[in-house]
Amino acid sequence: MLGRIDDYLDYHARVHAEVVFVTHEQRSFTFSRARERIDHIAGRLAACGLAKGDRLALLGRNSIEFFFMYLACARLGVVPVGINYRLTPRECAFIIEDSTAKLLFADEELIASVAEVCPRISAICLYGNQAGFSSFKSWLGEVVPPLERASLQSQDVMSQMYTSGTTGQPKGVLLSHGNIISNVYQTALGSEYTWTPGDEFLLVAPMYHAAGIMIGYTGVLQGLTLVIHREYDSARVVETLHSRPISAVTLVPAMLQMIVETIPRLEAMQFPDLRLIYYGASPIAVPLLRKVMAIFECDFTQGYGQTETNSIVAMLSASDHRRALADRPDLLESCGRAAFDTELAIVDGVGRPLPVHEAGEIVVRGPQIMQGYWNKAEATDHALQNGWLHTGDVGKLDDEGYLTVVGRLRDLIISGGENVYPVEIENVLTTHPSVTDAAVIGVSHSKWGEVPLAILVVQGTEPPTEKLLQAFCSEQLARFKVPTHVHFVDQIPRNPSGKILKQQLRDDIGVHYDE
């Protein structure tokens, strides 16, 4: 019954042919024109030799072309691999090589630097123009090649989304058509909202990330009009919400924080058409949540999940938020209850269920759970045990089934919606000649939710400064992974087996950064 993503595109192209599907800058495509363009792209990919099961790498900011590539791949059974454009060229190259992608489509400001460190792959400029590379328009051509859709089932892989592992090496999460379609419907039920074809959704979260691409998939399934912003800009988001009939938008907490901090006279503005704001991807401060709920005067819905769950496994619904304001303020600290057809449980270190109000690892099962990790059988077996995904997050359930996340087993830092793994930063820091030992922890931050803090043991008569160490990290890590601050200590506490006692570090340092 679930079918495949592009079945829904065909339906809306037939039934809602003249409804605008996507609009970006000065360009728009109706559903009928979008299907024609997507079929054209799919035909060109097939002419390039791509077929079911092949991988294709996408590196760019939000654009119609970026999104249409995902849907064109769905026509052929080709698996798109979206890459975080904030990664360094070498980090991008690792994902390209690991995925065995046969083609790379990248934006003009990114393509040359990545192609230089990944010379074996053919690269096409997806958005804009860059000397030495074919533009998307020239690659596409004028003649529409014949297209034969691949035979696919709902369990076939639709996308391969990368997330960092505990060792700092990214892992490719395999998500099927069925995983994605199920999660769109689960999100719709959890939000308690029903949408009509042509309702406008603002798509501003990056489409390489689940927060962005899931809005795109929602548009495909429900016949929505997607108003695409190339990247996040607080003033432009607020102006769009004010001037256009936007029904809903997804904003991570860091975006909401920036809106509150940077937009003057925000409280006096009106947003008459805005019905719902989705948020998630990182913790949100309750005072911030209360403030934006008062400013926008619309419903809010929170989603909790991870890449391995496609998007959400639990939701704090619109009615939950209203209840919280009325008489259950503690609900704003939770991330809601299990999504439709989803089971949540809290287990101890050996997998035994724990009672309510007791913290342990969050495990989950449902139709949105990944198929596994690309070429990582051992990691897949570790994550998926007896039908349950072990999330690595620590949480607790209350008597009504509300889930509260209280920590992470593997010390994951979520900064502005991005996942940051301390060991990756530690591995870079310890390559500096003056650093003899390193530990990285997450500390709370009013804007980003959390930021990485490095605790270092250094040697030499002239140890490196904080700025020099940040510059050193910037050469090898994406900007959001670079430690915001550095503390120097004589010794990093470890247990007898050599494991860093990170909780002790947190207790000893106990810092909060606002700058």
N, C-alpha and C positions, 0 to 999 in steps of 0.2 A: 504493500500500500504506500510506502514512503517514496519509492521510486528514486529518481536522481535529480540533482539540482536543476539541470537545464530543462527538465520536463515542465517545471513551473514557469520558466521563461517562455517556453512555447505556448503554454496556456494563456498567459497574460498578453502575449503578442497576438493571439487569436481573439481573445474576448475583450481585452482592454487596449487595443492596438494604438489608439491615439493618446493614451495617458502618458504623460512625461515620466520616464523611468529614471533618468539621471540628468543632472545639470551641473556644470562646472564652468566658472568664469562666464564666457559668452556663448557656450555651446550647450545644447540639449539634445537628447535622444528620446523619442517615444519608444514604447515597448516594441513596436513593429520594426522601427529603424534600428534599434539596438540589436534585435535578433539578426538582422541582415548583416550588421557590422561584425557581430560576434562570429557568425558563420563564415564571413570573409576571413577573419583572423584565423579561425580554426582550419580553414582550407589552406592557408599559407603555412601554418605549422605542419600540417600533413605533408605539404609539398617539400618542406625542409627535412622530411623523414621522421618526424616525431609520431609516435603511436602509443597505444595504451600501455601504461606502466612506465613510460619515459618520464624523466624529470626536467623541469624548466625553471630557471632561477629568475626571480623578479626583485629588483632593487630600486626603490623609488618612493617618493612621497605620493600622497593621494592624487589620483587623476582618473579620468574616465578610462584611459588606456590601461592603467594598472588593474582596475576592476574588471574590465572586459577580458583581459588576459586570463583571469581566473575562470570566467564562464566559458571562454573558448576552449580552455584545457578540458573542461567538463564535457564538451562535445566529443572529444577524442579519447577520454580516459587518461590523458596526460596529467601528471601531478605537478601543480605549481608549488614552488618553494619560495615563499615570501621572506625577504631578509631585512632585518632592522637596518635602516639607512644610517643610524647613529653609530654603528660598529666601525672599527678601523678597517682599511682595505684587507689586511691579513686575516682579520676575524671573518670578514665576508668570504674571502677565498677559502677558508676552512670549510664553511658551510657548502659552498659551491662544489668543492671537491668531494666532501663526504656524501653529498646527495647524488653524485654522479650526474648532475644536470648537463644536458646536451646543448642548451642555448642559454644565454644571459641577456635579459632586457633590463637596462639600467638608465636612469635619468642623466641628463647632460652633465650635471655637476659631480656625478659619482662614477661615471663609466670609465674614464681614463685611468684613475688611480686603482680601481679594482682590476681592470684588464691587465694592468702592468704586472700585478702580482699573481695573476691567474691567466697566463697567456694561452693555455691550451683550448679555451672555450671561445666560441664565436660570440661577439657582443653586438647588440643592436641598441641604438639610443631610443628609449621608450618615450621620453618626454623632452622636447627641445631638440637642439642640434649641437653636435660636438664634432669638430674636425677629425677625420680619420675613421669615423664610424657611420654606418648606414643609419639614416633616420627611420623612425617607425613608419612614416608616410611612404618613403621610397621602398622600404622592405615590404609593405603591404601591397603596393602596386594598385593598378586600376582594374585589372581583370579579376573577377571573383572565381577562384578555383572551385571545382566541384567538391562537395563535402559529403562524406559518408559517416554518420554518427557511429561511434563505437558501441558495441553491445555491453551494457553495464548493469550491475545490480546494486542495490542499496548498500551492500557490504563492501563494494569496491572503494579503494582509497580516492578521496577527492582532493586532499591537500596534505602537505608535509610541512608542519610548522615547527621551527626549532626553538628549543629552550635550553638553558644551561643545565648541566648536571652537577652533581656534588663535587666532582673533580675539576669543574670549570670547563670541561669539554661539552659543547652543545650537543643535544640529542634531537633527532628528527622524530616528532610525534606524528603518527599516521592516523588521520581522521577520515572516516568514510562519508559517503553521501548520506547514509542513514544516521551517523553520529550528528552531522550538521543539521539535517532537517529536523531530527528529534529535538535538538537543543533550541532551534528557533521556536518550535511549538511549545516547548517547556517554558521558555522565557515569556512567551505571550500569555500563557496561563498564569505564570507567577506574577506578572505585572498587573494582571486583572484588567487589561485594556484590549479592546478589539479595534482593529484599524480597517479603514476603507481604502480601496484602490485610489491612488492620487493623493492620499495624505502625505504631507511633507515631513521627512526625517532629515535632520542635519547630521552629516557624516563628517566629523572633524578628527576623531581618533584615528591614528595611523592604521592603514589597512593591512600592514604586515602583522599587526597585533590582533588578537581575538576581539578586543573592544571595538575595533573598526570594521573588520571584515564581517563580523556577525551582523552589524547593521546592514551591510551590503546584502548578505544572504537573506535577511528579513525582508528587504525590499524586493528581492526576487520572488520569495514565497508569497508575500502578501500584496504584491502589486503597488508598492509605495513609490513615491517620488523622492529620490535621494539627492539632496542638495550637498554637493561635495566641496569641502574646503581643502586646499592643497596641504596646509599644515595649520597647527593651532595658533590663533592670535586672539587674545582676550577681547580686544575692542571689536574685531570683526565678528566674533561669535555673538557678542551681545547685540551688535547692530543687526545681525541677521535674525536673531530671535525676536528682536523688536519690530523689524520691518517686514518680514516675510511670515506667511501663515505656517510656521513650523509647529508640528504637533509634538515632536519628541526629539531628544538628543541624548547621546551618551557622552558624559564628561567624567574623567577620573578626578579624584579629590584634589590633586595638584592644580588641575585646570580651574576647578571651582574656587580654590584659594586665590589663584592669580586674578580671577574676575573680581572677587571681593576687594583685593588689595589695590588694583590698578584702575578700575573704572569709576570715575567721579559721578556723583549724584545717582548712583545705581538704584538706591531705594526709591527714587522718584520715577523710574522708568516703568513702562507697562509692557506686559508680554501676553496679550489677550488670547492668542491662539495656542500658546504652549500648554500642553496637557500633562506631560510626563518628562522627567529627567531620570535617566538610568545612570547609576554610578557604581563603581567597583574598582577592581584591579589593585587596590591598596587600601590600607586602613584610612578611615576618615575621622577627624576630631569631631566629637559631638557638638561643641559650640559652633564650629563651621557649618555642620549640617543644619542645625537650628537656624542659623543666620540665612543660608541660601533658601531654605524652605520658606522663610518669611519674605524674602526678596522676590522670588519668582512666583510665589502663590500658585504653584501647581503641585501635582503629585510627584513623589519620588519613589524609586524602586532600586534596591541594592542587589547586586548579584555576586555570589562567591563561587569561585572555581579556580581552575588552572588550565594550562595548555592541554594537559592530558585528559581533561574533561570537556574539551572543545571550548566551553565558555563557563556555563554555570551548573552547579549542582544544588545550590540553595539560594533562596531569594527572600528578601525582606520586602514584602509587597506594599503597594500603595496604601491599602487599608491598615497594614501593620504600622506604617509611619503615622497615619492619622490616629491610631490607637495610642501610639507612643506619646504624641502630643497631648492626648486627652488624659490618660491615667497610667501609662506604662512607660515612663521615660527610659527605663533600663533596656527596652527593646532597641533603642538607637545604638547600643553597644554590640548588638548581635548582628549576624548577617542573614537571619531569617530561618525558614524551615526548608526541608528537602523539596526539591522540584518535583513535578509530576513524574511518576514512574521511576523515582529515584529513592534509593535507600541510603541513609547515613548511619554510621555507627562510630562509637569511640572505643578504641581497644588499647590494651596495655602492650608492653614490649614483646609479648609472645602471642599477640593476636586475640587475647580473651576480651570479650565485651566488658566494658566498665559501666557502672551505674550512672544515672543522671547526676549532673553537677560535679562529676569527677573528670579531671582533664586527662587526655590521652591522645593517641594518634587518630586523626580523622580518616576513616575508610569509607568508600562509596562504591555503589554499583548502580548501573542504569544504562539506557540505550545510547547515551552521549559519550560513554567512556571510550577512549582511544583503542585502536586495533593493536597498538604496540609501538615500540621504538624501531626506527629504521636501522636494520643491520646490527641490532644490539639485543640478542636473544636473552642474555643473562640479565641485563637491565630490565627487559620486559617481564621476565619471570619474577624478578624481585618486586616490581611495581604492581603486577597483576597476580594476585594470589587467591585461588579458589573463587574466582569471579569478582573479587573486590580490588579496587584500586587503592593502594596505600599512598596517601597524599604527601606524607612527610610533615604535614601541619599538625599542630597541637590545638585541640579545642575541647569544648564540653557542651553537652545538651541539657536543656532544662526540662521540666515536666511537660511542657507543651511542645517539645520538639524544636525549640529555637536553638540555633547553633551559635556559639561564640568562639571565635578563634583567639587563642591566647598566646600563641607563639609558633615557632617553627623548629622542627626536629633538627634541621640541618642548617640553622642560622641564616636562612635566606633573608636578604634585605630587599624590601620593595620601595624603590625611590621614584616618586612621580609616576607610578604605574609600571616601572621597569624592574625586572628581576635582576638582582645583583648578588652573586655568590662570593662570599669572603675569600674562599680558597683561591679563586682566580686572581684576585688582587694580591693576596699574600704571595702567590707564586711569582708575580711580577716584582713586587717589592724586594723579595729576597735575592733577586738577581742584581740588585744595586750593590756595588762593591763596598759601600759603607754600612749596609744593613746586615746584621748578624741574626736577627730573629724578627718575626712579624706576626701580628694577629690583627684581624679586621672584624669589627662588630658594627651593627646598625644602631644608630642613636636617633631619637625622635627629632623631628624638624617640623616647624609649623607650616612650611610651604610644601615640602616634598614628602611628608609623611615620615620617611626615614632617610638617612644619608649614611654612607660608609665612613667610619672613623678608623684610622690606622694607629695601632700601638706598636712602637718600634724599639728595638735595641740596636744602637749604632756604635761604630768604632771610629777611631781616628781623632786627631786633635782639632780638626775642623769639620764636624759632622754636617751633613747636608741640611739645608733649611726646609721648612714645610713647602715653600713654593718650588724649590728645586725638585723635591720628591714628587710633587704633583705634576710637574713638567715631564719628569721621567716616566710616570705612569701614563700620561697622555699620549706618549709615543706608541704605546702598546695596547691601550684600553680605550673603549668608548668613553666619552666625557662623563656620562652618568655613573661610571664605575670608579672614577678617580676619587680618592678619599677627599672629603670636604675639609677635614682637619687631621692633624697628626699629633700624637702624644709620644713623648720619648720617656722610656722607663729603663731601669737597670736590668730587669728580668721579667719575662713573661711567665705567669704561673701555668704549670702543667701538672697533670696527674702522673702516677708512676709509669704509665705506659707511654707517656709523651704527649698525650692529647691536651690541647690548650683548654684551660678552664675559662671559657668565655663568659659564663654567668658571673664568675668572680670579677672579671674585668668590668662587666657592666655595673656590678654593685659598687666596685671601687671608684669608677669614673663618674657614673651617674650624670651624664651631661645632656643638655638640650640645646640645639643650635637653631637660631632664627634667621641668621643672615644668609 
